[in-house]
Amino acid sequence: RLARLPSAVLLVSVAHGTMLAAHGEQPELVFQSHIQPPATPGTWEVWRPREVAPRVFRLQSSHGTLLGVERIGRVLVQRPAANALAALEFTLFEFDDGTVGLCADLGNI
C-alpha cells in the first residue's frame, strides 16, 4: 500500500539545508530558502501536492502557481495554474523505511 502525501509539504534539500520556495512577489521565481530552526517556514516554502493520476503529482505553491521547469537551462520556475500542461509531474515512490521520493518527469533537474 502506497503512502498518502499530506495536504501540504516542504521540499527540503538535505545536502544544502534549504527549502524550495515560490517567490510571492516575482511570479516566476523559485529559489532555495535558508530557513534555519527554530524559524518556521512561511507560505513561500509550502507546496501542495495535487494528484493528477495514480501516484503522479503536480506541486502547487501557496500562491496558486505550479512548479515547472524552464526547458532551456532546466531552471525551476512557477507556472500559472491555468497552464497546467507546463507543470512538472512527479511520480511518488515509497521506500522500505516509509519515506517517500518524488521523481520528476524530466529526470534529474
LINJOTA-V598804 format. One record per run of one state. SS is the DSSP state (H for helix, E for strand, C for the rest). FROM is the first residue (numbers start at 1). LEN is the number of residues. Records with the same first field share a line. If there is no record, write none. Layout:
SS = FROM-LEN  FROM-LEN
This chain:
C = 1-8  11-1  14-4  23-6  34-9  54-2  62-4  71-4  80-1  88-2  95-5  105-5
E = 9-2  12-2  18-5  29-5  46-8  56-6  66-5  75-5  87-1  90-5  100-5
H = 43-3  81-6
